[in-house]
Amino acid sequence: MTLTLVHSPNTRSTSFLWLLEEIGAPYEIQRVTIRHAGSEEGRDPSNPHPHGKVPALLHDGALIHEQAAIALYLTDLFPQAGLGPTVGNPKRGPYLTWLAYYAGVIEPSFVSKFLNITPPRGLAGWVVVDEVVAHIDATLKDRPYLLGDTFTAADLIIGGTFNMFGKSPIMPRADNIAAYAARCVDRPAFARAQAKNA
Ligand SMILES: N[C@@H](CCC(=O)N[C@@H](CS)C(=O)NCC(=O)O)C(=O)O
């Protein structure tokens, strides 16, 4: 079995170095260049992602892209890593919900706020950052991780995002999120991923 992560430093693919380090299975890294805001550079022809983005994962020739899909794919492929409840576990539904919520609500809400776009009330598929943060903050009131006592790939993605953007001026005040983000990244696999991030 060959697993290859298509990666560019200090991007969303860095979280997937972290996930692969958590899992502990052998993997390869294909480093690519990506387009950056305001620059004229084109797509890297070696990148198999249909939009030239990262992350992408190649598994024995199959291409998987989109962060939520890659997280689910890897945690299902390596259930022994204990990073995502499998089918039949009562926490499977909440797990899928948090992954889909990340892709469909958290990211669009953060990006639209960053771009200074207010989604028309009731029309967008997501809600404003204040509502997103209030929901996550309330979830974490009585538990260390989104699903309870156990760290999952949903925490890796969501906690990792707050670790990066938690201090941004667009972030509303929250009681539980800073400690949560610090807890998520305080793991040896996170440190190993940073060392490979170049
Ligand atoms: N929807 C994608 C977003 C991936 C994405 O936008 N990645 C950025 C890096 S953080 C990228 O590759 N940007 C280059 C480009 O858009 O061409 C996912 O969830 O994987």
The ligand as a Tripos MOL2 file, in Angstrom:
@<TRIPOS>MOLECULE
LIG
   20    19     1     0     0
SMALL
NO_CHARGES

@<TRIPOS>ATOM
      1 N1        -11.7340   22.9260   -0.2390 N.3       1 LIG1
      2 C1        -10.3420   22.5750   -0.1610 C.3       1 LIG1
      3 C2         -9.5310   23.8360    0.0860 C.3       1 LIG1
      4 C3         -8.0660   23.6010   -0.1900 C.3       1 LIG1
      5 C4         -7.3220   24.9180   -0.3910 C.2       1 LIG1
      6 O1         -7.8980   25.9610   -0.7560 O.2       1 LIG1
      7 N2         -6.0000   24.8880   -0.1780 N.am      1 LIG1
      8 C5         -5.1760   26.0540   -0.4340 C.3       1 LIG1
      9 C6         -3.9420   26.0070    0.4740 C.3       1 LIG1
     10 S1         -4.3040   26.3070    2.1690 S.3       1 LIG1
     11 C7         -4.6510   26.0040   -1.8440 C.2       1 LIG1
     12 O2         -4.2330   24.9640   -2.2910 O.2       1 LIG1
     13 N3         -4.6400   27.1580   -2.5330 N.am      1 LIG1
     14 C8         -4.1020   27.2710   -3.8640 C.3       1 LIG1
     15 C9         -5.1450   27.5490   -4.9200 C.2       1 LIG1
     16 O3         -6.2980   27.8120   -4.5500 O.co2     1 LIG1
     17 O4         -4.8150   27.5080   -6.0930 O.co2     1 LIG1
     18 C10       -10.1130   21.5240    0.9480 C.2       1 LIG1
     19 O5        -10.8830   21.5070    1.9170 O.co2     1 LIG1
     20 O6         -9.1960   20.7150    0.8350 O.co2     1 LIG1
@<TRIPOS>BOND
     1     1     2 1
     2     2     3 1
     3     2    18 1
     4     3     4 1
     5     4     5 1
     6     5     6 2
     7     5     7 1
     8     7     8 1
     9     8     9 1
    10     8    11 1
    11     9    10 1
    12    11    12 2
    13    11    13 1
    14    13    14 1
    15    14    15 1
    16    15    16 2
    17    15    17 1
    18    18    19 2
    19    18    20 1
@<TRIPOS>SUBSTRUCTURE
     1 LIG1         1 GROUP 0 **** ****
